[in-house]
Amino acid sequence: MNEARLSAHPAPRADLTAAVLGFAGPPDAATSRCARLVALDFDGTLAPLVDDPATSAMTPAARAAVDRLATLAARPVAPGGDVLRLALVSGRNLTDLAARSAAPAGTYLVGSHGAESGRVTAHGVDAVPLRLTDAQALTLERLREGMQDAVDGRRGAWVQDKPSAAVLHTRRCSADDALAAVADADALAARLGLHAMHGKDVVEVAVVPTSKGIAVERLREETEEDTDLRALLLYAGDDTTDEAAFEVLGPGDLGLKVGPGPTRAEHRVADADALAALLERLADALEG
């Protein structure tokens, strides 16, 4: 990551409102129609971070904003009208993301930082099958064993298994144990020839190379193929793993960093409720 490109300064509120209205407006003089893809991280973005990931939930304001955007996305497209798509992009596995988010039907889901994907339907999640090669499956087994060794004897540290990854969680353990466990996880990834993704009190190592940047680019490409329209992307996230998504944003796109910390995103909001207020403003503009 190019640290020189990261900024710790928030944009003035007036500029932020103008950016949201600009995203909702005509894309440019040469394009009369477009598709708008609103892609949102879950934990720390729509739902406040909590010690127990199984208790995570959107704030009421975020819930209302997401449901409203999903309703707009589900409307029939009028002749000559624009297309709206809504996606949740998370490090959680797909099943967990679907359960914790209770995303409305029609919402696209991306789990495990892009390794899993699907779409919510009235009958559940229509998921794209994830298949590992024999070599990847063997490496994943070794990875899980090594991650368990990294937390043994370190109170509060624990390992989460995903279909293509293992995740070290250190939020509940002491600072010294966290440093030691993270060092062991990094060393394990290096031995296995894998990349260790560092987030807030987590280290995720996957056997399928991916990132949120790759995931949202794939979503954009699929949207453009399905609609035959240029797709503009709004992405909101709070963690270091979301920087890969901010990095792929281009002209006409909008990046929103939630909370403190250096970022590539041009704009920043304080928390989930501040993001929800902007999403409601976006919905107002799209309805108008």
Disulfide bonds with the S-S distance in Angstrom:
none
